[in-house]
Amino acid sequence: MNLYNKYVLPKAINWACKQKPMKFQRKKIVPLAKGSVLEIGIGSGLNLPFYSTENITNLIAIDPSEEIWKKNKIDIETLPFNFEFIKAFAENIPVDSNSIDTIITTYTMCSISDTDKAFEEFRRVLKPNGKLLFCEHGKAPDKSIQKWQNRINPIWKRLGGGCNINKDIPLIIKNNGFKLNELNANYIPGWKPASFNYWGVAEAR
């Protein structure tokens, strides 16, 4: 699996995350970021074109996979805001406490191993009244689809670098000290067990 994780998986994840329905979802949430921004799981930088350059001052982006980050197609030197990439996990964010205005997660919570620890870090780094902007796939509302998600998930997780298709995203957010200011949910085009999306805005209670 080491060769798979290093050479095959980054290409597969990057291809999947570049699809048009997911790109459309990114456009809904990323431009809302303001101030000092922390992106969790930047991958190959697919969110970078959608930031509102008038609203943000700097962007810190973390991801545990340098292999995926190296697939970015944007010259970061030309970005109109300060940018820093850090190889790190969401459970241990190398950022000062109370220093971030906005946290962005897009299609990232599915692969965070310890969401409790990650959200503890989110609360630590966010300023008072800071916002969490999220767009994630997860648990579908239909019982028949849920059954397929639960059956497939063990194999999906193994082949998908830790990605889970059956996480209850709103519950994870609410159970970890955040309140949902806005929540939207719907299927997007694609294979149903992996295409139910949640997106919205939350802030620490």
C-alpha positions as protocol buffer text, in pm:
chain_id: "A"
residue {
  index: 1
  type: MET
  ca { x: 0 y: 0 z: 0 }
}
residue {
  index: 2
  type: ASN
  ca { x: 297 y: 236 z: 40 }
}
residue {
  index: 3
  type: LEU
  ca { x: 350 y: 266 z: -335 }
}
residue {
  index: 4
  type: TYR
  ca { x: -26 y: 298 z: -385 }
}
residue {
  index: 5
  type: ASN
  ca { x: -51 y: 576 z: -124 }
}
residue {
  index: 6
  type: LYS
  ca { x: 245 y: 763 z: -269 }
}
residue {
  index: 7
  type: TYR
  ca { x: 183 y: 739 z: -642 }
}
residue {
  index: 8
  type: VAL
  ca { x: -171 y: 622 z: -720 }
}
residue {
  index: 9
  type: LEU
  ca { x: -383 y: 768 z: -440 }
}
residue {
  index: 10
  type: PRO
  ca { x: -277 y: 1135 z: -486 }
}
residue {
  index: 11
  type: LYS
  ca { x: -371 y: 1119 z: -854 }
}
residue {
  index: 12
  type: ALA
  ca { x: -704 y: 951 z: -779 }
}
residue {
  index: 13
  type: ILE
  ca { x: -798 y: 1201 z: -507 }
}
residue {
  index: 14
  type: ASN
  ca { x: -696 y: 1497 z: -720 }
}
residue {
  index: 15
  type: TRP
  ca { x: -899 y: 1368 z: -1015 }
}
residue {
  index: 16
  type: ALA
  ca { x: -1209 y: 1308 z: -801 }
}
residue {
  index: 17
  type: CYS
  ca { x: -1191 y: 1648 z: -631 }
}
residue {
  index: 18
  type: LYS
  ca { x: -1160 y: 1830 z: -965 }
}
residue {
  index: 19
  type: GLN
  ca { x: -1498 y: 1716 z: -1095 }
}
residue {
  index: 20
  type: LYS
  ca { x: -1746 y: 1989 z: -1195 }
}
residue {
  index: 21
  type: PRO
  ca { x: -2011 y: 1922 z: -926 }
}
residue {
  index: 22
  type: MET
  ca { x: -1750 y: 1958 z: -651 }
}
residue {
  index: 23
  type: LYS
  ca { x: -1607 y: 2267 z: -817 }
}
residue {
  index: 24
  type: PHE
  ca { x: -1957 y: 2418 z: -817 }
}
residue {
  index: 25
  type: GLN
  ca { x: -1986 y: 2344 z: -444 }
}
residue {
  index: 26
  type: ARG
  ca { x: -1652 y: 2510 z: -370 }
}
residue {
  index: 27
  type: LYS
  ca { x: -1775 y: 2829 z: -536 }
}
residue {
  index: 28
  type: LYS
  ca { x: -2061 y: 2845 z: -285 }
}
residue {
  index: 29
  type: ILE
  ca { x: -1849 y: 2846 z: 29 }
}
residue {
  index: 30
  type: VAL
  ca { x: -1489 y: 2955 z: -31 }
}
residue {
  index: 31
  type: PRO
  ca { x: -1561 y: 3318 z: -131 }
}
residue {
  index: 32
  type: LEU
  ca { x: -1721 y: 3373 z: 213 }
}
residue {
  index: 33
  type: ALA
  ca { x: -1381 y: 3348 z: 386 }
}
residue {
  index: 34
  type: LYS
  ca { x: -1258 y: 3667 z: 552 }
}
residue {
  index: 35
  type: GLY
  ca { x: -951 y: 3797 z: 732 }
}
residue {
  index: 36
  type: SER
  ca { x: -683 y: 3551 z: 837 }
}
residue {
  index: 37
  type: VAL
  ca { x: -782 y: 3216 z: 686 }
}
residue {
  index: 38
  type: LEU
  ca { x: -681 y: 2860 z: 768 }
}
residue {
  index: 39
  type: GLU
  ca { x: -762 y: 2593 z: 510 }
}
residue {
  index: 40
  type: ILE
  ca { x: -771 y: 2238 z: 641 }
}
residue {
  index: 41
  type: GLY
  ca { x: -666 y: 1981 z: 381 }
}
residue {
  index: 42
  type: ILE
  ca { x: -575 y: 2203 z: 86 }
}
residue {
  index: 43
  type: GLY
  ca { x: -494 y: 1904 z: -134 }
}
residue {
  index: 44
  type: SER
  ca { x: -372 y: 2034 z: -468 }
}
residue {
  index: 45
  type: GLY
  ca { x: -506 y: 2385 z: -410 }
}
residue {
  index: 46
  type: LEU
  ca { x: -840 y: 2351 z: -586 }
}
residue {
  index: 47
  type: ASN
  ca { x: -996 y: 2617 z: -361 }
}
residue {
  index: 48
  type: LEU
  ca { x: -737 y: 2882 z: -436 }
}
residue {
  index: 49
  type: PRO
  ca { x: -913 y: 3034 z: -743 }
}
residue {
  index: 50
  type: PHE
  ca { x: -1230 y: 3095 z: -541 }
}
residue {
  index: 51
  type: TYR
  ca { x: -1104 y: 3308 z: -253 }
}
residue {
  index: 52
  type: SER
  ca { x: -1226 y: 3667 z: -252 }
}
residue {
  index: 53
  type: THR
  ca { x: -896 y: 3851 z: -262 }
}
residue {
  index: 54
  type: GLU
  ca { x: -1061 y: 4168 z: -130 }
}
residue {
  index: 55
  type: ASN
  ca { x: -1174 y: 3997 z: 190 }
}
residue {
  index: 56
  type: ILE
  ca { x: -875 y: 3796 z: 306 }
}
residue {
  index: 57
  type: THR
  ca { x: -538 y: 3914 z: 437 }
}
residue {
  index: 58
  type: ASN
  ca { x: -349 y: 3586 z: 452 }
}
residue {
  index: 59
  type: LEU
  ca { x: -403 y: 3215 z: 400 }
}
residue {
  index: 60
  type: ILE
  ca { x: -236 y: 2933 z: 589 }
}
residue {
  index: 61
  type: ALA
  ca { x: -301 y: 2594 z: 432 }
}
residue {
  index: 62
  type: ILE
  ca { x: -228 y: 2258 z: 590 }
}
residue {
  index: 63
  type: ASP
  ca { x: -230 y: 1908 z: 448 }
}
residue {
  index: 64
  type: PRO
  ca { x: -57 y: 1587 z: 559 }
}
residue {
  index: 65
  type: SER
  ca { x: 22 y: 1492 z: 197 }
}
residue {
  index: 66
  type: GLU
  ca { x: 297 y: 1681 z: 20 }
}
residue {
  index: 67
  type: GLU
  ca { x: 248 y: 1447 z: -278 }
}
residue {
  index: 68
  type: ILE
  ca { x: -101 y: 1588 z: -340 }
}
residue {
  index: 69
  type: TRP
  ca { x: 5 y: 1948 z: -274 }
}
residue {
  index: 70
  type: LYS
  ca { x: 280 y: 1916 z: -537 }
}
residue {
  index: 71
  type: LYS
  ca { x: 8 y: 1864 z: -796 }
}
residue {
  index: 72
  type: ASN
  ca { x: -111 y: 2225 z: -761 }
}
residue {
  index: 73
  type: LYS
  ca { x: -126 y: 2419 z: -1087 }
}
residue {
  index: 74
  type: ILE
  ca { x: -121 y: 2770 z: -942 }
}
residue {
  index: 75
  type: ASP
  ca { x: 189 y: 2987 z: -910 }
}
residue {
  index: 76
  type: ILE
  ca { x: 156 y: 3079 z: -545 }
}
residue {
  index: 77
  type: GLU
  ca { x: 397 y: 3368 z: -596 }
}
residue {
  index: 78
  type: THR
  ca { x: 126 y: 3545 z: -795 }
}
residue {
  index: 79
  type: LEU
  ca { x: -143 y: 3514 z: -528 }
}
residue {
  index: 80
  type: PRO
  ca { x: -265 y: 3858 z: -412 }
}
residue {
  index: 81
  type: PHE
  ca { x: -246 y: 3762 z: -45 }
}
residue {
  index: 82
  type: ASN
  ca { x: 14 y: 3612 z: 186 }
}
residue {
  index: 83
  type: PHE
  ca { x: 21 y: 3234 z: 157 }
}
residue {
  index: 84
  type: GLU
  ca { x: 191 y: 2958 z: 354 }
}
residue {
  index: 85
  type: PHE
  ca { x: 168 y: 2582 z: 310 }
}
residue {
  index: 86
  type: ILE
  ca { x: 244 y: 2363 z: 612 }
}
residue {
  index: 87
  type: LYS
  ca { x: 259 y: 1984 z: 613 }
}
residue {
  index: 88
  type: ALA
  ca { x: 40 y: 1902 z: 914 }
}
residue {
  index: 89
  type: PHE
  ca { x: -264 y: 1711 z: 1035 }
}
residue {
  index: 90
  type: ALA
  ca { x: -588 y: 1873 z: 1153 }
}
residue {
  index: 91
  type: GLU
  ca { x: -541 y: 1713 z: 1493 }
}
residue {
  index: 92
  type: ASN
  ca { x: -221 y: 1912 z: 1554 }
}
residue {
  index: 93
  type: ILE
  ca { x: -232 y: 2251 z: 1386 }
}
residue {
  index: 94
  type: PRO
  ca { x: 94 y: 2451 z: 1408 }
}
residue {
  index: 95
  type: VAL
  ca { x: -85 y: 2786 z: 1434 }
}
residue {
  index: 96
  type: ASP
  ca { x: -110 y: 3031 z: 1725 }
}
residue {
  index: 97
  type: SER
  ca { x: -420 y: 3029 z: 1943 }
}
residue {
  index: 98
  type: ASN
  ca { x: -687 y: 3295 z: 1870 }
}
residue {
  index: 99
  type: SER
  ca { x: -520 y: 3393 z: 1543 }
}
residue {
  index: 100
  type: ILE
  ca { x: -766 y: 3280 z: 1273 }
}
residue {
  index: 101
  type: ASP
  ca { x: -1080 y: 3454 z: 1149 }
}
residue {
  index: 102
  type: THR
  ca { x: -1202 y: 3180 z: 916 }
}
residue {
  index: 103
  type: ILE
  ca { x: -1142 y: 2807 z: 889 }
}
residue {
  index: 104
  type: ILE
  ca { x: -1225 y: 2640 z: 557 }
}
residue {
  index: 105
  type: THR
  ca { x: -1285 y: 2267 z: 513 }
}
residue {
  index: 106
  type: THR
  ca { x: -1395 y: 2126 z: 179 }
}
residue {
  index: 107
  type: TYR
  ca { x: -1417 y: 1749 z: 138 }
}
residue {
  index: 108
  type: THR
  ca { x: -1174 y: 1707 z: 428 }
}
residue {
  index: 109
  type: MET
  ca { x: -1366 y: 1594 z: 739 }
}
residue {
  index: 110
  type: CYS
  ca { x: -1426 y: 1257 z: 574 }
}
residue {
  index: 111
  type: SER
  ca { x: -1058 y: 1167 z: 615 }
}
residue {
  index: 112
  type: ILE
  ca { x: -980 y: 1322 z: 956 }
}
residue {
  index: 113
  type: SER
  ca { x: -905 y: 1031 z: 1188 }
}
residue {
  index: 114
  type: ASP
  ca { x: -984 y: 1204 z: 1518 }
}
residue {
  index: 115
  type: THR
  ca { x: -1252 y: 1467 z: 1458 }
}
residue {
  index: 116
  type: ASP
  ca { x: -1284 y: 1542 z: 1830 }
}
residue {
  index: 117
  type: LYS
  ca { x: -917 y: 1638 z: 1850 }
}
residue {
  index: 118
  type: ALA
  ca { x: -937 y: 1832 z: 1523 }
}
residue {
  index: 119
  type: PHE
  ca { x: -1232 y: 2039 z: 1642 }
}
residue {
  index: 120
  type: GLU
  ca { x: -1052 y: 2105 z: 1969 }
}
residue {
  index: 121
  type: GLU
  ca { x: -777 y: 2256 z: 1756 }
}
residue {
  index: 122
  type: PHE
  ca { x: -1032 y: 2450 z: 1548 }
}
residue {
  index: 123
  type: ARG
  ca { x: -1170 y: 2610 z: 1863 }
}
residue {
  index: 124
  type: ARG
  ca { x: -820 y: 2688 z: 1987 }
}
residue {
  index: 125
  type: VAL
  ca { x: -697 y: 2869 z: 1676 }
}
residue {
  index: 126
  type: LEU
  ca { x: -1017 y: 3062 z: 1598 }
}
residue {
  index: 127
  type: LYS
  ca { x: -1059 y: 3416 z: 1724 }
}
residue {
  index: 128
  type: PRO
  ca { x: -1376 y: 3498 z: 1920 }
}
residue {
  index: 129
  type: ASN
  ca { x: -1662 y: 3509 z: 1667 }
}
residue {
  index: 130
  type: GLY
  ca { x: -1443 y: 3330 z: 1411 }
}
residue {
  index: 131
  type: LYS
  ca { x: -1625 y: 3117 z: 1154 }
}
residue {
  index: 132
  type: LEU
  ca { x: -1598 y: 2763 z: 1025 }
}
residue {
  index: 133
  type: LEU
  ca { x: -1699 y: 2733 z: 659 }
}
residue {
  index: 134
  type: PHE
  ca { x: -1753 y: 2378 z: 541 }
}
residue {
  index: 135
  type: CYS
  ca { x: -1854 y: 2177 z: 237 }
}
residue {
  index: 136
  type: GLU
  ca { x: -1842 y: 1802 z: 291 }
}
residue {
  index: 137
  type: HIS
  ca { x: -1990 y: 1478 z: 167 }
}
residue {
  index: 138
  type: GLY
  ca { x: -2139 y: 1244 z: 423 }
}
residue {
  index: 139
  type: LYS
  ca { x: -2427 y: 1041 z: 559 }
}
residue {
  index: 140
  type: ALA
  ca { x: -2725 y: 1038 z: 325 }
}
residue {
  index: 141
  type: PRO
  ca { x: -3082 y: 1085 z: 455 }
}
residue {
  index: 142
  type: ASP
  ca { x: -3219 y: 783 z: 269 }
}
residue {
  index: 143
  type: LYS
  ca { x: -3205 y: 457 z: 465 }
}
residue {
  index: 144
  type: SER
  ca { x: -3137 y: 253 z: 150 }
}
residue {
  index: 145
  type: ILE
  ca { x: -2838 y: 472 z: 60 }
}
residue {
  index: 146
  type: GLN
  ca { x: -2714 y: 464 z: 421 }
}
residue {
  index: 147
  type: LYS
  ca { x: -2705 y: 84 z: 406 }
}
residue {
  index: 148
  type: TRP
  ca { x: -2487 y: 97 z: 97 }
}
residue {
  index: 149
  type: GLN
  ca { x: -2263 y: 361 z: 257 }
}
residue {
  index: 150
  type: ASN
  ca { x: -2211 y: 145 z: 565 }
}
residue {
  index: 151
  type: ARG
  ca { x: -2143 y: -168 z: 360 }
}
residue {
  index: 152
  type: ILE
  ca { x: -1897 y: -2 z: 127 }
}
residue {
  index: 153
  type: ASN
  ca { x: -1720 y: 222 z: 378 }
}
residue {
  index: 154
  type: PRO
  ca { x: -1455 y: -26 z: 505 }
}
residue {
  index: 155
  type: ILE
  ca { x: -1325 y: -87 z: 152 }
}
residue {
  index: 156
  type: TRP
  ca { x: -1376 y: 276 z: 46 }
}
residue {
  index: 157
  type: LYS
  ca { x: -1178 y: 396 z: 347 }
}
residue {
  index: 158
  type: ARG
  ca { x: -889 y: 164 z: 272 }
}
residue {
  index: 159
  type: LEU
  ca { x: -867 y: 257 z: -97 }
}
residue {
  index: 160
  type: GLY
  ca { x: -949 y: 625 z: -41 }
}
residue {
  index: 161
  type: GLY
  ca { x: -672 y: 719 z: 199 }
}
residue {
  index: 162
  type: GLY
  ca { x: -893 y: 719 z: 507 }
}
residue {
  index: 163
  type: CYS
  ca { x: -1197 y: 879 z: 342 }
}
residue {
  index: 164
  type: ASN
  ca { x: -1531 y: 780 z: 501 }
}
residue {
  index: 165
  type: ILE
  ca { x: -1855 y: 818 z: 305 }
}
residue {
  index: 166
  type: ASN
  ca { x: -2092 y: 783 z: 599 }
}
residue {
  index: 167
  type: LYS
  ca { x: -1992 y: 1051 z: 849 }
}
residue {
  index: 168
  type: ASP
  ca { x: -2276 y: 1257 z: 1000 }
}
residue {
  index: 169
  type: ILE
  ca { x: -2122 y: 1597 z: 935 }
}
residue {
  index: 170
  type: PRO
  ca { x: -2379 y: 1821 z: 1114 }
}
residue {
  index: 171
  type: LEU
  ca { x: -2369 y: 1596 z: 1420 }
}
residue {
  index: 172
  type: ILE
  ca { x: -1989 y: 1603 z: 1430 }
}
residue {
  index: 173
  type: ILE
  ca { x: -1993 y: 1983 z: 1416 }
}
residue {
  index: 174
  type: LYS
  ca { x: -2261 y: 2023 z: 1684 }
}
residue {
  index: 175
  type: ASN
  ca { x: -2106 y: 1764 z: 1914 }
}
residue {
  index: 176
  type: ASN
  ca { x: -1773 y: 1942 z: 1909 }
}
residue {
  index: 177
  type: GLY
  ca { x: -1861 y: 2282 z: 2049 }
}
residue {
  index: 178
  type: PHE
  ca { x: -1993 y: 2459 z: 1738 }
}
residue {
  index: 179
  type: LYS
  ca { x: -2335 y: 2594 z: 1652 }
}
residue {
  index: 180
  type: LEU
  ca { x: -2463 y: 2585 z: 1296 }
}
residue {
  index: 181
  type: ASN
  ca { x: -2549 y: 2933 z: 1171 }
}
residue {
  index: 182
  type: GLU
  ca { x: -2634 y: 2799 z: 826 }
}
residue {
  index: 183
  type: LEU
  ca { x: -2675 y: 2445 z: 697 }
}
residue {
  index: 184
  type: ASN
  ca { x: -2760 y: 2326 z: 347 }
}
residue {
  index: 185
  type: ALA
  ca { x: -2780 y: 1967 z: 229 }
}
residue {
  index: 186
  type: ASN
  ca { x: -2851 y: 1793 z: -99 }
}
residue {
  index: 187
  type: TYR
  ca { x: -2733 y: 1530 z: -342 }
}
residue {
  index: 188
  type: ILE
  ca { x: -2498 y: 1661 z: -607 }
}
residue {
  index: 189
  type: PRO
  ca { x: -2454 y: 1486 z: -944 }
}
residue {
  index: 190
  type: GLY
  ca { x: -2263 y: 1163 z: -906 }
}
residue {
  index: 191
  type: TRP
  ca { x: -2277 y: 820 z: -746 }
}
residue {
  index: 192
  type: LYS
  ca { x: -2537 y: 852 z: -470 }
}
residue {
  index: 193
  type: PRO
  ca { x: -2352 y: 682 z: -181 }
}
residue {
  index: 194
  type: ALA
  ca { x: -2072 y: 938 z: -218 }
}
residue {
  index: 195
  type: SER
  ca { x: -2264 y: 1243 z: -335 }
}
residue {
  index: 196
  type: PHE
  ca { x: -2477 y: 1369 z: -46 }
}
residue {
  index: 197
  type: ASN
  ca { x: -2330 y: 1708 z: 48 }
}
residue {
  index: 198
  type: TYR
  ca { x: -2353 y: 1934 z: 351 }
}
residue {
  index: 199
  type: TRP
  ca { x: -2236 y: 2295 z: 336 }
}
residue {
  index: 200
  type: GLY
  ca { x: -2271 y: 2599 z: 557 }
}
residue {
  index: 201
  type: VAL
  ca { x: -2133 y: 2819 z: 833 }
}
residue {
  index: 202
  type: ALA
  ca { x: -2066 y: 2741 z: 1199 }
}
residue {
  index: 203
  type: GLU
  ca { x: -1905 y: 2915 z: 1494 }
}
residue {
  index: 204
  type: ALA
  ca { x: -1778 y: 2804 z: 1833 }
}
residue {
  index: 205
  type: ARG
  ca { x: -2030 y: 2817 z: 2115 }
}
